[in-house]
Amino acid sequence: MADYINIRGQSIEVVASDPANPTLGQIWYNSTSNTLKGGGVTTTSSWATGNNMNTARYALGGAGIQTAALAFGGDAPPPTGATEEYDGNSWTSSNPLNTARFILAGAGTQTAGLAFGGSLPPDTGATEEYNGNSWANSNSLNTARREIAGCGIQTAALAFGGIAGPPVIISSATEEYNGSSWTSSNPLNTARRNLAGCGIQTAGLAFGGSTTSPAGPGITGATEEYDGISWTSNPTGLNTVRRALAGAGTQTAGLAFGGEAPPNTGATEEYDGSTWTTSPVSLNTARQDLGGAGTQTLALAFGGGPSVTAATEEWNGAGSPLTKTVTVS
């Protein structure tokens, strides 16, 4: 007689540890915990407190994803080149930047990261590539500046906005990196500093920031999309106008969090390629000048100020992967 499973259905996989990225509906038996488990998705969003960074700092750069993030630079004070890797649980110190600096930008991944711009002081266009162990100097930005934003990958990154001086010049400059050198492109429509960004070189997103120095009344929620050639302004900006915020995700699935309105805020907003929607959940620690990494559903917030912090938080947006244990009553 044929077994029922050979007629209909499939066997359940037996594993010693849960899959890293279970899919919706996936079922397995964990032989270590002797439990039946399945893959689901979250129905609500939340910020969960993670383990602190080893070096508390603000105005730092970030790259990577929630389970493999990279934090570098910042002001401890003084300005530092400290570099740390996050594995989804804790931070491990790595080799520092060659040029210690703060209010810089980053792009890429934990094993192929990029750091550019910032201030020592003075302002710098220094660019460095990270290989998962150490930083190597590359060609500098054409326009040295601080309070800059960036996005993309190590071999195809985008740098935009910022401030240079004295004399103070708030920048709209946009530059593309090809893995070796920077090329100037069409500028932002709204020149600003202390803005945030996410996405890739051919589909970037810029949001928030300040159009004046000092920040004062110039704080903006302006949002612009980059198509690989030029920026297009979206008439619908952030709901919470702010500067010194962080971002994660893509041009059509972006995330904005933290910053200074003023006062400091933990406000979190999601972008769908057209409009921003405010989440009912804010960061547990409201802060400005923080680092960010990840995606719209799985992001990471770390560091910040003005009271220098090492705080780390993990964002699990609605629809992010979830492991559930099957129980019976």
C-alpha positions, 0 to 999 in steps of 0.5 A: 500500500502506498503511503499517504504522503506519496499520494498527496502532500510533502514531508516536513524538513527536520533541522537542528536550527531555524532557517535564517529567512523563512518564507510565508507558509514554510514548515519545519521541525526543530530537532533541538527544541523538539518543536514544529515551526512555521514561517509567517509575517508580522501584522504590526510594526515595532522598534525593539531595543538591541545591544549597544554599540561598543563606542557611543557616538553621533553623526556617524555613517552606516551601511548594510542590512539589519542582520549584517550592518556596518557603523563607522566614524562619528563624534564620540567626542572627539571625531573617531574612525571607529568601525563596528559590525552588527550580526543581528545580535551584537556589535564587534569592533573592526579596523578603523577608518583611515581618516577619523571624521563625523557627519559623513555618509555611507553606502554598500554592505558590511563586507563591501562598504563605502564611507565618504565626506564628513569633517575632521574638521576641516571638511573632507571629500575623503572616500574609503572602501571597506572589505569586511576587515579594513578600509582602503583609501580611494579617490575623493569627492569633487566637492568636499563637504559635511552633513552629506547623504548617500546611498547605493553600493560600493561600486555604484554609489550616490552622494548628495547635499551637505554643507561646506565652508567657511564661508558657509555654502549649503550644497545641492551637489550630486556625485556618482561613484563607479568603484574608483572615482566620483563624477558630478551629476545634476544637482538636487532641486532643494540645496540642503544639509543634514538630510537622509537618503536611501535606494541605489544609484539609479533610483535614489531617494533624498528627504528631510534636512535643513536649507539654512545655517544654523538650522533654524526655520530652514528645516524641511521635509522635501522629498526628491527622487533620482533616476540616474540622471536628475532629481524630481521633487515630490510635492508630498514631503515628510509628515514630520519635517526634520533634519539629522534623521536616518533612512533605509530601504529603496526609492519605492519602499523607503523608511525615515526615522529619528531626527530633530524637528525640533525637539528630537523625535523618534517619528518613523515614516514609510514611503511607497514611491509616492507618499509618506505614511506615519507609523504609530510606532516611534523609536524608543530613544528619540535622537538626532544624528543617528546611523541607519541601515536595512530595508523598509521592513527590517531596519536598524537605528544606532548611535545619535545625540545630542546626548551621545548614545550607543543605543541600537534598535531593530525595526520590524515593519508589518509584513517582515518575516516571522518564525512561529511555533506551532502549539496546541491547546 
